Amino acid sequence: MNINWDKIEEFFTYPIVGSRNSDGFHFDTWMLILAVLAIVITTLVLRGIKKVITRKMDTTDKLKFDSVFKFFNYLVYIIVIITVLHSSGVRLTGLLTASAALFVGLGFALQDLFKDIIAGITILTDRSVLVNDVIEMNGKVGRVFEVKLRSTRIVTRDDKILIIPNHLFMSESVYNYTQNHPKTREHVLVGVAYGSDTELVEKLLVSCASEQKGILKSPEPFVMFNDFGDSSLNFGIYFFVRDSFAEPRIKSALRFAIDRAFRENGVTIPFPQRDLHIISRPSGSEGSNDMSND
């Protein structure tokens, strides 16, 4: 069997992107094959590195590492492709010079994207927001379920997905309910009528909180006499919960229990009252004024 080496050489040297002169940018078939092989080998190596590093990580750390590693992959691929083309004799100077204006335009158009990526790397490295954290931003409370380079996704208490661009974490105030530990302190405020037995009120509030499902036994719930209001004595029952994401339901159930306990023990929750004073003029004075005007 005769091998036609001329055909093989013609195939490998076929110009996919030709050049008008010897120093211009050109891209031949063998360069494409070499670039593809380099990408395949790089992909296998990166997968092996990822597998070795993440084999002992828990789920949260794996998600964090995956996001950072994806950005690292992009950089590695770009470096590998440039290196392969340069080692193959491709002169990239002319191509980069011709594309300078395009790169500047893309830079302005993608500046928000770059801000999101930089902010995403910052979030992932300083661990300010992690998967399963409960956060509040602009009045929206949600649980983080995915942190990516460009955006962070949270599920709200209404079971809706909220996508937050990462650069907002650098410019907006963010409350992280579970940054230090999963427990958070919550409270329910209530007012009782003047003349009520304050010690009984304290006892009932603590009892309701202690029996409420979802409220931790330790630290124990406690009551504070907050203020003498215009129409009521204002109290607050303070307690700790482990799942701050479900906190509105816990508070609602506690309010039901407090209302029921107050009714059973004769404690009144007042409503705002105002005294209205009506001043009436004597009928004689109005008549004398009319006569003087005449």
PAFIFI-258868 format. One record per atom (N, C-alpha, C): residue in three letters; z, x, y. Coordinates in steps of 0.2 Angstrom, whole numbers, padded with zeros to 4 digits, always signed. Example, Ala and Ser with C-alpha at 12.3 -4.5 7.8 and 13.67 -1.06 7.14 Angstrom:
// residues 2
ALA+0039+0066-0028;ALA+0039+0062-0022;ALA+0039+0066-0016;SER+0035+0064-0011;SER+0036+0068-0005;SER+0039+0064+0000;
***
This chain:
// residues 294
MET+0000+0004-0006;MET+0000+0000+0000;MET+0000+0004+0006;ASN-0005+0004+0010;ASN-0006+0008+0016;ASN-0002+0004+0022;ILE+0002+0008+0025;ILE+0006+0006+0031;ILE+0002+0008+0038;ASN+0001+0003+0041;ASN-0003+0004+0048;ASN+0002+0006+0053;TRP+0004+0012+0054;TRP+0008+0014+0059;TRP+0006+0013+0066;ASP+0000+0013+0067;ASP-0003+0011+0074;ASP-0001+0004+0076;LYS-0001-0001+0071;LYS+0001-0008+0073;LYS+0008-0008+0074;ILE+0012-0004+0070;ILE+0020-0005+0071;ILE+0021-0002+0078;GLU+0018+0004+0079;GLU+0020+0007+0086;GLU+0017+0002+0091;GLU+0012-0001+0091;GLU+0010-0005+0096;GLU+0014-0011+0097;PHE+0017-0014+0091;PHE+0022-0019+0091;PHE+0028-0017+0095;PHE+0031-0011+0094;PHE+0037-0009+0097;PHE+0036-0007+0104;THR+0030-0005+0106;THR+0029-0003+0113;THR+0026-0008+0117;TYR+0025-0014+0114;TYR+0022-0020+0118;TYR+0026-0021+0124;PRO+0023-0021+0130;PRO+0027-0022+0136;PRO+0028-0030+0137;ILE+0035-0032+0136;ILE+0037-0039+0138;ILE+0036-0040+0145;VAL+0039-0035+0149;VAL+0039-0035+0156;VAL+0035-0028+0158;GLY+0029-0029+0161;GLY+0026-0023+0162;GLY+0027-0020+0169;SER+0025-0014+0170;SER+0026-0011+0177;SER+0019-0008+0180;ARG+0019-0009+0186;ARG+0013-0007+0189;ARG+0012+0001+0190;ASN+0018+0004+0190;ASN+0018+0012+0190;ASN+0023+0014+0185;SER+0023+0021+0183;SER+0027+0024+0178;SER+0035+0023+0180;ASP+0036+0023+0186;ASP+0043+0023+0189;ASP+0046+0016+0189;GLY+0042+0011+0189;GLY+0044+0004+0190;GLY+0048+0002+0184;PHE+0051-0004+0185;PHE+0055-0007+0179;PHE+0050-0010+0174;HIS+0052-0008+0168;HIS+0048-0011+0162;HIS+0052-0013+0156;PHE+0050-0017+0152;PHE+0054-0019+0146;PHE+0050-0020+0140;ASP+0051-0016+0135;ASP+0047-0016+0129;ASP+0050-0020+0124;THR+0046-0021+0118;THR+0049-0024+0112;THR+0055-0020+0109;TRP+0054-0014+0108;TRP+0059-0010+0105;TRP+0066-0010+0109;MET+0065-0011+0116;MET+0071-0011+0120;MET+0075-0018+0119;LEU+0071-0023+0118;LEU+0074-0030+0117;LEU+0078-0029+0110;ILE+0074-0026+0105;ILE+0078-0026+0098;ILE+0084-0022+0099;LEU+0084-0016+0103;LEU+0090-0012+0103;LEU+0095-0016+0107;ALA+0093-0020+0112;ALA+0098-0023+0116;ALA+0102-0029+0112;VAL+0098-0032+0107;VAL+0100-0037+0103;VAL+0105-0034+0098;LEU+0103-0028+0095;LEU+0107-0025+0090;LEU+0114-0023+0093;ALA+0114-0020+0100;ALA+0120-0018+0103;ALA+0124-0024+0104;ILE+0121-0030+0106;ILE+0125-0036+0107;ILE+0129-0038+0101;VAL+0125-0038+0095;VAL+0128-0040+0089;VAL+0134-0036+0087;ILE+0132-0029+0087;ILE+0138-0025+0085;ILE+0144-0025+0090;THR+0143-0026+0097;THR+0148-0027+0101;THR+0152-0033+0100;THR+0149-0039+0098;THR+0152-0045+0096;THR+0156-0044+0090;LEU+0154-0041+0085;LEU+0158-0040+0079;LEU+0164-0035+0080;VAL+0163-0030+0085;VAL+0169-0026+0086;VAL+0174-0030+0090;LEU+0172-0034+0095;LEU+0176-0038+0099;LEU+0180-0043+0095;ARG+0177-0046+0090;ARG+0180-0051+0086;ARG+0185-0047+0082;GLY+0184-0041+0079;GLY+0189-0038+0075;GLY+0195-0036+0080;ILE+0194-0033+0086;ILE+0199-0032+0090;ILE+0204-0038+0092;LYS+0200-0044+0093;LYS+0204-0050+0094;LYS+0208-0052+0088;LYS+0205-0051+0082;LYS+0209-0053+0076;LYS+0215-0049+0075;VAL+0214-0042+0076;VAL+0220-0038+0075;VAL+0225-0039+0080;ILE+0224-0040+0086;ILE+0229-0041+0092;ILE+0232-0048+0091;THR+0229-0053+0089;THR+0232-0060+0089;THR+0235-0062+0083;ARG+0235-0058+0078;ARG+0237-0060+0071;ARG+0244-0062+0071;LYS+0248-0059+0075;LYS+0255-0060+0075;LYS+0258-0064+0081;MET+0253-0067+0085;MET+0255-0071+0091;MET+0256-0078+0089;ASP+0260-0081+0093;ASP+0261-0088+0092;ASP+0255-0092+0096;THR+0255-0099+0095;THR+0249-0102+0098;THR+0249-0102+0106;THR+0254-0102+0109;THR+0254-0101+0117;THR+0251-0095+0119;ASP+0254-0089+0116;ASP+0251-0083+0118;ASP+0244-0082+0116;LYS+0242-0085+0110;LYS+0235-0084+0108;LYS+0230-0088+0113;LEU+0232-0094+0116;LEU+0228-0097+0121;LEU+0228-0093+0127;LYS+0233-0090+0129;LYS+0233-0085+0135;LYS+0229-0079+0134;PHE+0229-0076+0128;PHE+0225-0070+0127;PHE+0218-0072+0126;ASP+0216-0078+0124;ASP+0209-0080+0123;ASP+0206-0080+0130;SER+0209-0083+0135;SER+0207-0084+0141;SER+0205-0077+0145;VAL+0210-0073+0144;VAL+0209-0066+0147;VAL+0203-0062+0143;PHE+0203-0063+0137;PHE+0199-0059+0133;PHE+0191-0062+0134;LYS+0190-0068+0135;LYS+0184-0070+0137;LYS+0181-0067+0143;PHE+0185-0066+0148;PHE+0183-0062+0154;PHE+0181-0055+0153;PHE+0185-0052+0148;PHE+0184-0045+0146;PHE+0178-0045+0142;ASN+0176-0050+0138;ASN+0170-0050+0134;ASN+0164-0049+0139;TYR+0164-0053+0145;TYR+0159-0053+0149;TYR+0157-0046+0152;LEU+0163-0043+0154;LEU+0162-0036+0157;LEU+0159-0031+0152;VAL+0162-0032+0146;VAL+0159-0027+0140;VAL+0152-0028+0139;TYR+0150-0035+0139;TYR+0143-0036+0137;TYR+0138-0033+0143;ILE+0140-0034+0149;ILE+0136-0032+0155;ILE+0136-0024+0155;ILE+0141-0021+0153;ILE+0141-0014+0153;ILE+0137-0011+0147;VAL+0137-0014+0141;VAL+0133-0012+0135;VAL+0126-0013+0137;ILE+0124-0019+0140;ILE+0117-0020+0141;ILE+0114-0015+0146;ILE+0118-0013+0151;ILE+0116-0008+0156;ILE+0115-0002+0153;THR+0120+0000+0149;THR+0120+0007+0146;THR+0114+0007+0141;VAL+0113+0002+0137;VAL+0107+0002+0132;VAL+0101+0003+0136;LEU+0100-0001+0141;LEU+0093+0000+0145;LEU+0093+0006+0149;HIS+0098+0009+0151;HIS+0098+0016+0155;HIS+0096+0021+0150;SER+0100+0021+0144;SER+0098+0026+0139;SER+0091+0025+0136;SER+0088+0020+0136;SER+0081+0019+0134;SER+0076+0021+0139;GLY+0078+0023+0145;GLY+0073+0026+0149;GLY+0071+0021+0155;VAL+0075+0015+0155;VAL+0073+0010+0160;VAL+0076+0012+0166;ARG+0072+0012+0172;ARG+0075+0014+0178;ARG+0077+0007+0182;LEU+0083+0006+0182;LEU+0086+0000+0185;LEU+0087+0000+0193;THR+0085+0006+0196;THR+0086+0007+0203;THR+0082+0002+0207;GLY+0075+0002+0205;GLY+0071-0003+0208;GLY+0072-0010+0207;LEU+0075-0012+0201;LEU+0076-0019+0200;LEU+0082-0021+0204;LEU+0087-0016+0204;LEU+0094-0018+0208;LEU+0092-0018+0216;THR+0088-0014+0218;THR+0086-0014+0225;THR+0082-0020+0227;ALA+0078-0023+0223;ALA+0074-0029+0224;ALA+0078-0035+0224;SER+0084-0034+0220;SER+0088-0040+0219;SER+0094-0040+0223;ALA+0094-0036+0228;ALA+0100-0035+0232;ALA+0101-0041+0236;ALA+0096-0044+0239;ALA+0096-0050+0243;ALA+0099-0056+0239;LEU+0096-0056+0233;LEU+0098-0062+0229;LEU+0105-0061+0227;PHE+0108-0055+0225;PHE+0115-0055+0224;PHE+0119-0056+0229;VAL+0117-0055+0235;VAL+0121-0057+0241;VAL+0121-0064+0242;GLY+0116-0068+0241;GLY+0116-0075+0242;GLY+0120-0078+0236;LEU+0119-0075+0230;LEU+0123-0078+0225;LEU+0131-0077+0226;GLY+0132-0071+0229;GLY+0139-0070+0231;GLY+0142-0075+0235;PHE+0139-0077+0241;PHE+0141-0082+0245;PHE+0141-0089+0242;ALA+0137-0090+0237;ALA+0136-0097+0234;ALA+0142-0097+0229;LEU+0144-0092+0226;LEU+0149-0092+0220;LEU+0155-0089+0222;GLN+0157-0089+0229;GLN+0163-0086+0231;GLN+0169-0090+0229;ASP+0168-0097+0228;ASP+0174-0101+0226;ASP+0175-0100+0218;LEU+0169-0099+0215;LEU+0170-0097+0208;LEU+0174-0091+0207;PHE+0172-0086+0211;PHE+0175-0079+0210;PHE+0183-0080+0212;LYS+0184-0084+0217;LYS+0191-0085+0218;LYS+0195-0089+0213;ASP+0192-0093+0209;ASP+0195-0097+0204;ASP+0196-0092+0198;ILE+0191-0087+0197;ILE+0192-0083+0191;ILE+0198-0078+0193;ILE+0198-0075+0199;ILE+0203-0070+0201;ILE+0210-0074+0200;ALA+0210-0080+0203;ALA+0217-0084+0202;ALA+0218-0085+0195;GLY+0213-0087+0191;GLY+0215-0088+0184;GLY+0218-0082+0180;ILE+0215-0076+0182;ILE+0218-0070+0179;ILE+0225-0068+0181;THR+0226-0070+0188;THR+0233-0069+0190;THR+0238-0074+0187;ILE+0236-0080+0186;ILE+0240-0085+0183;ILE+0242-0083+0175;LEU+0236-0080+0172;LEU+0237-0078+0165;LEU+0242-0072+0164;THR+0241-0067+0169;THR+0245-0061+0168;THR+0252-0062+0171;ASP+0253-0066+0176;ASP+0260-0066+0178;ASP+0264-0072+0175;ARG+0261-0076+0171;ARG+0264-0081+0167;ARG+0267-0086+0171;SER+0264-0088+0177;SER+0267-0093+0182;SER+0266-0100+0179;VAL+0260-0101+0175;VAL+0259-0107+0172;VAL+0256-0106+0165;LEU+0260-0109+0160;LEU+0258-0109+0153;LEU+0257-0115+0150;VAL+0254-0115+0144;VAL+0252-0121+0141;VAL+0259-0125+0139;ASN+0259-0131+0140;ASN+0265-0135+0138;ASN+0270-0135+0144;ASP+0268-0132+0149;ASP+0273-0132+0155;ASP+0271-0139+0159;VAL+0277-0142+0162;VAL+0276-0148+0166;VAL+0276-0146+0173;ILE+0271-0148+0177;ILE+0270-0146+0183;ILE+0269-0152+0188;GLU+0270-0151+0194;GLU+0269-0156+0199;GLU+0265-0152+0205;MET+0259-0155+0207;MET+0255-0153+0212;MET+0252-0159+0216;ASN+0254-0159+0223;ASN+0251-0164+0227;ASN+0253-0171+0224;GLY+0259-0172+0222;GLY+0262-0178+0220;GLY+0260-0180+0213;LYS+0256-0176+0209;LYS+0254-0177+0203;LYS+0258-0173+0198;VAL+0261-0177+0193;VAL+0265-0173+0188;VAL+0261-0173+0181;GLY+0260-0168+0178;GLY+0257-0168+0171;GLY+0259-0162+0167;ARG+0257-0162+0161;ARG+0258-0157+0156;ARG+0252-0153+0155;VAL+0253-0146+0156;VAL+0247-0141+0155;VAL+0245-0141+0147;PHE+0239-0142+0146;PHE+0237-0141+0139;PHE+0231-0136+0138;GLU+0228-0133+0144;GLU+0223-0128+0143;GLU+0223-0124+0150;VAL+0223-0118+0149;VAL+0222-0113+0155;VAL+0216-0109+0154;LYS+0211-0110+0158;LYS+0205-0106+0158;LYS+0204-0102+0164;LEU+0199-0098+0164;LEU+0198-0093+0170;LEU+0196-0097+0176;ARG+0192-0102+0176;ARG+0190-0106+0182;ARG+0195-0112+0184;SER+0198-0115+0179;SER+0202-0121+0180;SER+0207-0122+0175;THR+0212-0126+0177;THR+0218-0128+0173;THR+0218-0135+0172;ARG+0219-0137+0165;ARG+0218-0144+0164;ARG+0225-0147+0162;ILE+0227-0153+0165;ILE+0234-0156+0163;ILE+0233-0163+0162;VAL+0237-0166+0158;VAL+0237-0173+0156;VAL+0243-0176+0160;THR+0241-0181+0164;THR+0246-0184+0168;THR+0250-0189+0164;ARG+0255-0192+0167;ARG+0259-0197+0163;ARG+0255-0204+0162;ASP+0250-0205+0165;ASP+0245-0210+0164;ASP+0240-0209+0158;ASP+0241-0203+0155;ASP+0236-0201+0150;ASP+0229-0200+0153;LYS+0229-0197+0159;LYS+0223-0195+0162;LYS+0222-0188+0163;ILE+0216-0185+0162;ILE+0215-0178+0162;ILE+0214-0176+0170;LEU+0218-0171+0172;LEU+0217-0169+0179;LEU+0215-0161+0179;ILE+0209-0160+0181;ILE+0206-0153+0181;ILE+0208-0150+0188;ILE+0211-0144+0188;ILE+0214-0141+0194;ILE+0210-0134+0195;PRO+0206-0133+0200;PRO+0203-0127+0201;PRO+0209-0121+0202;ASN+0208-0116+0199;ASN+0214-0111+0199;ASN+0216-0108+0206;HIS+0211-0108+0210;HIS+0213-0105+0217;HIS+0218-0109+0221;LEU+0219-0116+0219;LEU+0224-0120+0222;LEU+0231-0118+0220;PHE+0232-0115+0214;PHE+0238-0112+0213;PHE+0240-0107+0217;MET+0236-0103+0220;MET+0237-0098+0225;MET+0238-0100+0232;SER+0236-0106+0234;SER+0237-0109+0241;SER+0241-0115+0241;GLU+0242-0118+0236;GLU+0247-0125+0236;GLU+0253-0123+0233;SER+0258-0127+0235;SER+0265-0127+0232;SER+0265-0131+0225;VAL+0267-0127+0220;VAL+0267-0130+0214;VAL+0274-0130+0211;TYR+0277-0136+0209;TYR+0283-0136+0205;TYR+0282-0136+0198;ASN+0285-0131+0195;ASN+0285-0130+0188;ASN+0292-0132+0185;TYR+0292-0138+0182;TYR+0298-0141+0179;TYR+0301-0136+0174;THR+0297-0133+0170;THR+0299-0130+0164;THR+0298-0122+0164;GLN+0298-0119+0170;GLN+0297-0112+0170;GLN+0303-0108+0167;ASN+0309-0110+0169;ASN+0315-0106+0167;ASN+0317-0108+0160;HIS+0317-0115+0159;HIS+0319-0118+0152;HIS+0317-0125+0152;PRO+0317-0128+0146;PRO+0314-0135+0146;PRO+0318-0140+0149;LYS+0325-0139+0150;LYS+0329-0144+0153;LYS+0329-0144+0160;THR+0329-0151+0163;THR+0328-0152+0170;THR+0334-0157+0172;ARG+0337-0156+0178;ARG+0342-0161+0180;ARG+0338-0167+0184;GLU+0340-0173+0182;GLU+0337-0179+0186;GLU+0343-0183+0188;HIS+0342-0188+0192;HIS+0347-0192+0194;HIS+0344-0199+0196;VAL+0349-0204+0196;VAL+0348-0211+0198;VAL+0353-0213+0203;LEU+0351-0216+0209;LEU+0355-0218+0214;LEU+0356-0225+0214;VAL+0362-0227+0216;VAL+0364-0234+0216;VAL+0370-0235+0221;GLY+0369-0241+0224;GLY+0374-0243+0229;GLY+0379-0249+0227;VAL+0385-0249+0228;VAL+0389-0255+0226;VAL+0393-0257+0233;ALA+0395-0263+0232;ALA+0398-0267+0238;ALA+0404-0263+0240;TYR+0406-0264+0247;TYR+0412-0261+0249;TYR+0418-0265+0246;GLY+0423-0262+0245;GLY+0429-0265+0241;GLY+0429-0264+0234;SER+0423-0262+0231;SER+0422-0261+0224;SER+0427-0255+0221;ASP+0429-0256+0215;ASP+0433-0251+0212;ASP+0429-0244+0210;THR+0430-0239+0215;THR+0425-0233+0214;THR+0427-0230+0207;GLU+0433-0230+0205;GLU+0434-0226+0199;GLU+0431-0230+0193;LEU+0431-0237+0193;LEU+0427-0240+0188;LEU+0420-0239+0188;VAL+0417-0239+0194;VAL+0410-0237+0195;VAL+0408-0231+0192;GLU+0412-0226+0193;GLU+0411-0219+0190;GLU+0411-0219+0183;LYS+0416-0223+0180;LYS+0417-0224+0173;LYS+0411-0227+0170;LEU+0408-0232+0173;LEU+0403-0236+0170;LEU+0396-0232+0170;LEU+0395-0228+0176;LEU+0389-0224+0177;LEU+0389-0218+0171;VAL+0395-0215+0170;VAL+0395-0210+0165;VAL+0394-0213+0158;SER+0397-0219+0157;SER+0396-0222+0150;SER+0389-0224+0149;CYS+0386-0226+0154;CYS+0378-0228+0153;CYS+0374-0222+0152;ALA+0375-0217+0156;ALA+0371-0211+0155;ALA+0373-0207+0148;SER+0379-0208+0146;SER+0381-0204+0139;SER+0378-0208+0134;GLU+0377-0214+0134;GLU+0374-0218+0129;GLU+0366-0219+0129;GLN+0363-0216+0134;GLN+0356-0217+0135;GLN+0352-0212+0131;LYS+0347-0214+0127;LYS+0343-0210+0123;LYS+0339-0206+0127;GLY+0339-0199+0126;GLY+0334-0195+0130;GLY+0338-0191+0135;ILE+0345-0193+0136;ILE+0349-0189+0141;ILE+0353-0184+0136;LEU+0354-0178+0138;LEU+0357-0173+0134;LEU+0365-0174+0135;LYS+0368-0172+0130;LYS+0376-0173+0130;LYS+0379-0167+0133;SER+0375-0161+0133;SER+0378-0155+0136;SER+0372-0152+0140;PRO+0373-0151+0146;PRO+0378-0152+0151;PRO+0380-0160+0151;GLU+0386-0161+0152;GLU+0388-0169+0153;GLU+0385-0172+0159;PRO+0383-0178+0159;PRO+0382-0182+0165;PRO+0388-0182+0170;PHE+0387-0182+0176;PHE+0392-0183+0181;PHE+0390-0187+0187;VAL+0395-0189+0190;VAL+0394-0194+0196;VAL+0396-0191+0202;MET+0392-0192+0208;MET+0394-0190+0214;MET+0394-0196+0219;PHE+0399-0196+0223;PHE+0400-0201+0228;PHE+0396-0199+0234;ASN+0390-0201+0235;ASN+0386-0198+0240;ASN+0387-0199+0247;ASP+0388-0206+0249;ASP+0389-0208+0256;ASP+0392-0215+0257;PHE+0394-0216+0263;PHE+0396-0223+0265;PHE+0390-0225+0268;GLY+0387-0230+0265;GLY+0381-0233+0268;GLY+0382-0238+0273;ASP+0377-0241+0276;ASP+0378-0247+0281;ASP+0380-0253+0277;SER+0378-0254+0271;SER+0379-0260+0267;SER+0382-0259+0261;SER+0383-0252+0259;SER+0385-0251+0252;SER+0389-0244+0252;LEU+0392-0243+0246;LEU+0395-0236+0244;LEU+0390-0233+0240;ASN+0387-0227+0242;ASN+0381-0225+0238;ASN+0384-0219+0233;PHE+0382-0221+0227;PHE+0383-0216+0221;PHE+0377-0213+0218;GLY+0378-0208+0214;GLY+0372-0205+0211;GLY+0375-0203+0204;ILE+0371-0204+0199;ILE+0373-0202+0192;ILE+0368-0196+0190;TYR+0370-0190+0189;TYR+0366-0184+0188;TYR+0367-0182+0180;PHE+0361-0181+0177;PHE+0361-0179+0170;PHE+0355-0175+0169;PHE+0355-0172+0163;PHE+0349-0167+0161;PHE+0345-0170+0155;VAL+0339-0169+0155;VAL+0334-0171+0150;VAL+0330-0165+0148;ARG+0328-0165+0142;ARG+0324-0160+0139;ARG+0317-0161+0140;ASP+0315-0167+0140;ASP+0308-0169+0141;ASP+0307-0172+0148;SER+0305-0168+0153;SER+0305-0171+0160;SER+0298-0175+0160;PHE+0293-0174+0156;PHE+0287-0177+0156;PHE+0288-0185+0155;ALA+0294-0187+0151;ALA+0295-0194+0149;ALA+0301-0196+0154;GLU+0303-0192+0159;GLU+0308-0194+0163;GLU+0308-0201+0167;PRO+0302-0203+0169;PRO+0302-0210+0172;PRO+0305-0216+0167;ARG+0303-0215+0161;ARG+0305-0220+0156;ARG+0313-0220+0155;ILE+0315-0214+0155;ILE+0322-0213+0154;ILE+0326-0216+0160;LYS+0324-0215+0166;LYS+0327-0217+0172;LYS+0327-0225+0172;SER+0321-0228+0170;SER+0320-0235+0170;SER+0325-0238+0165;ALA+0326-0235+0159;ALA+0331-0238+0154;ALA+0338-0237+0156;LEU+0339-0232+0160;LEU+0346-0231+0162;LEU+0348-0236+0168;ARG+0343-0238+0172;ARG+0344-0243+0177;ARG+0345-0250+0174;PHE+0342-0251+0169;PHE+0343-0258+0165;PHE+0350-0258+0163;ALA+0352-0252+0160;ALA+0359-0252+0157;ALA+0364-0252+0162;ILE+0363-0249+0168;ILE+0368-0249+0174;ILE+0369-0256+0176;ASP+0363-0260+0177;ASP+0363-0266+0180;ASP+0367-0271+0175;ARG+0366-0270+0169;ARG+0369-0274+0164;ARG+0377-0273+0164;ALA+0379-0267+0164;ALA+0386-0265+0164;ALA+0389-0267+0171;PHE+0386-0267+0176;PHE+0389-0269+0182;PHE+0390-0277+0182;ARG+0385-0280+0180;ARG+0386-0288+0179;ARG+0392-0290+0175;GLU+0393-0286+0169;GLU+0398-0288+0164;GLU+0405-0286+0167;ASN+0405-0281+0172;ASN+0412-0279+0174;ASN+0413-0281+0182;GLY+0409-0286+0184;GLY+0410-0289+0191;GLY+0409-0284+0196;VAL+0405-0279+0196;VAL+0403-0274+0201;VAL+0396-0277+0204;THR+0397-0277+0211;THR+0391-0280+0214;THR+0386-0275+0217;ILE+0380-0276+0217;ILE+0375-0271+0220;ILE+0373-0275+0226;PRO+0375-0273+0232;PRO+0373-0277+0238;PRO+0366-0276+0240;PHE+0364-0281+0245;PHE+0358-0280+0248;PHE+0359-0279+0255;PRO+0355-0276+0259;PRO+0356-0274+0266;PRO+0357-0281+0270;GLN+0362-0281+0274;GLN+0364-0287+0278;GLN+0365-0285+0286;ARG+0363-0289+0290;ARG+0363-0288+0297;ARG+0366-0294+0300;ASP+0370-0293+0305;ASP+0373-0298+0309;ASP+0369-0300+0315;LEU+0368-0307+0316;LEU+0363-0309+0321;LEU+0368-0313+0326;HIS+0368-0311+0332;HIS+0372-0314+0337;HIS+0367-0318+0342;ILE+0369-0324+0343;ILE+0365-0329+0347;ILE+0369-0330+0353;ILE+0366-0329+0359;ILE+0369-0330+0365;ILE+0366-0336+0369;SER+0370-0341+0370;SER+0367-0347+0373;SER+0369-0348+0380;ARG+0365-0350+0385;ARG+0367-0351+0392;ARG+0370-0358+0393;PRO+0375-0358+0397;PRO+0377-0365+0399;PRO+0372-0369+0402;SER+0372-0376+0401;SER+0366-0380+0404;SER+0367-0381+0411;GLY+0373-0380+0414;GLY+0374-0381+0421;GLY+0371-0375+0425;SER+0371-0370+0422;SER+0369-0364+0426;SER+0361-0364+0427;GLU+0358-0367+0421;GLU+0351-0367+0422;GLU+0348-0372+0427;GLY+0352-0378+0428;GLY+0350-0383+0433;GLY+0351-0380+0440;SER+0357-0376+0441;SER+0358-0374+0448;SER+0353-0369+0450;ASN+0351-0365+0445;ASN+0345-0361+0446;ASN+0339-0364+0449;ASP+0338-0370+0445;ASP+0332-0374+0447;ASP+0332-0377+0454;MET+0338-0379+0456;MET+0339-0382+0463;MET+0338-0377+0468;SER+0341-0371+0466;SER+0340-0366+0472;SER+0333-0363+0473;ASN+0329-0364+0467;ASN+0322-0362+0468;ASN+0319-0367+0472;ASP+0321-0373+0472;ASP+0317-0379+0476;ASP+0319-0377+0483;
***
